[in-house]
Amino acid sequence: EPSQWIIQTKIAPVECRVTSDNVASIYSNYFYDQYHYNLFAIDDNFNPVVMSIKPHNSRLTVIVRTKESSKCLDLIENECNATDYAYLAKQLYPDLQVENFENCTNLKAQQLIKTYDEKLETHKFKFGVIYQRRGQTTEEEFFNNERHGRALDEFLDIIATRVSLKNFKGYRAGLDVSEQTDCPISYYELYDQKEIMFHVSTLLPFTHSDSSQIQRKRHIGNDIVTIVFQEENTPFHPSMIKSNFLHVFLVVQPVQVLSRTCYK
């Protein structure tokens, strides 16, 4: 959600909205192929700085991009000095040292900026889900669980939607979605215009001849976040799973509270 700011322009304090979310969508939907201008400058602290400015209906929408992040500012045009671009940029990034911006004259500037914004804005995520039975303490035991219990089904139904992968059209996160897929079911969710696919260990292909279950680990071991679902109270430590990519482990366990299933 945009936050309400009061900024001191050179004319008067002005109420404005500032957001760092969905900058790519803002530029693509409200700037790209419409009247606006793009500016650039080189700053000692932030290196290249790119601004996009669009006046519309007495308002001014400004996007400022640095190597660290991008922010969008929306304010009333006639209550500020709309031509003092450096001053506006410093309202979003006070440490900027630049004093002047130049016009982008490159004919491909719009497309290059649109592509840059889209690359920085992630709309697709993949999370692992590992099923840990009571007493299991090694990754081989985790990945060799052929099936999971009803408790995990109930939990997954809360956080996502069960989908058929055959000819699936959404974000597949590396899963086989062909007619011949040997991984027919998974869990997927579209949340706030972001696609999330869950790599559920017990729904990934099981290989009877492979005690390490490399095919399963290939998916989950390359995720950054994984949910460890415990059937019952059992110790878990991240060192139980060898991976260069897994950094966040969410350990979830069902508990009964007044005849209701809750999670801790």
C-alpha positions, 0 to 999 in steps of 0.5 A: 500500500502507498504511504502518505507523506508530506514533503517540503517542496520549494513552494509549500508542503505537499501531501503525496503518496509514495510506494516501492511496490509494483513499480514495473506495473506502474510504468508498464500501465501508466507510462509506457507508450504514453506521454511522459519523459525519462531523465538520467544522471550519474550520482557518486553514491547511487551511480546511475539514477533514472527518473520517469515523470508523467504529468496528468490531470494536474498531478505528477507521477515520478518514478526514481530508480537507483541501483538499490531500489525504485520508488514512485511518488505521486503529488499535485503538480501545481503545488511543487516546482515540477521542473526541479527534478533533482529536488524531487528525486532527493525527496525519495533518496535524501543521500543523492548528490546529483544536481542535474538530470538530462533527457534520455534521447535513446529511442529504445529508452522506454523499452529498456526501462520497462525491461529493467523494471520487470527484471527487478520485480519478482512475480513468481516464487517457489517454496519447498515442502518437506514431510517429516515423520516422528523420529526422522532426522536425516534428509534421506528419511525425509525424501523417502517418504512416499506419501504424507498424512491427512494433516499435511493435506489439510494444511496445504489446502489452507495455504494453496490450491491443489492443481493438476500439472498436466498441461498446467498454464501457470508458473510451473517452477521447473515441474513437468507439465506435459501430457506424460508428466509423472508428477500429476498433482501439486499445490499452487496459489495466485496471491496479490498478482504473484504466482507461488508453486509449492514443491511438495516432496511427497508429490514429486516423483519417487524413484524406488532404486534411488535411496537419495531421491535425487529427483526430489532433492533437485527441486527442493534443494534449489529452493530458498525457502522450505516448509518442514511439516512435522507430523508430531513433535520431532527435533529439526535442524537445518543441518539435516538437509545439505543444500547451498540454496536453502536459507529459510526453514519454516517448521510447522506442526499441527496442534489441537486447541479446543477441538480445532486444528491450529498450527505452531 
